[in-house]
Amino acid sequence: MEEYNSGDEVVFSAEEASIIVKECIEGVIGGTDYNQSKVNQWTASVVEHSLAHLVKQGRPFKYIVNCTIMQKSGAGLHTANSCYWDTTTDGSCTVRWENRTMYCVASVFAVAL
């Protein structure tokens, strides 16, 4: 089990999480073109890497990470999230990333322990 820092601050930082997720997306699919046969692998890698980096921060949160990759084809993509939680400590962020052939949308939800 991971050891958590014993600091008093238990507030989710959406900015820090967004930076981590963007770096993970870039590392997994950065310069590649959309390839349907790789999408399952890419989405799994993005969520696993993001989760690992978030946990390494040692903050007292449970994390949920979701990732969607879609080929650019002119079709629309609409997503929504809703949470019932303690807004003083818990939080979420959504990262939208794209290159010339695909979109990637990743969401992180953090619930204080």
Protein Blocks (a to p, Z undefined) as FASTA:
>chain_A
ZZddfbfbdcddfklmmmmmmmmmmmmmmmaccdfklmmmmmmmmmmmmmmmmmmnopac
dddddddddddehiacdddddddddfklgccdddddddfkbccddddddddZZ
